[in-house]
């Protein structure tokens, strides 16, 4: 696990940095300290080789599942505490019979990865769209 060092003599209400600092664990660390993040989120969700992105799937936080565009559930299969990654998987039989399979996956079943710090990442993404944050980044 990544360790972040604290310096008690330093205090800040916001932090600007480049995208390499926009990882889930670091953003969560800043969030715990109530430091406004002026950092772009490091995001690779669009790297799908032309397949449907994770945005095409609906996340249900109460059930901790995803639903595919065809209405089928992808259930939580594994949690890696060290990498802070959760993996969701659709049933292979469901994917084999799916009419949009070719646009969704090349494997036996579609899987989706969700970072354990995704809620903070979503908050930072939304904050990044505000005019105040855009001005602060330019400064």
Secondary structure by P-SEA (a helix, b strand, c coil): cbbbbbcccccccccccccccccaaaaaaaaaacccccccccccccccccccccccccccccccccccccccccccccccccccbbbbbccaaaaaacccccccccccbbbbbbbcaaaaaaaaaaaaacaaaaaaaac
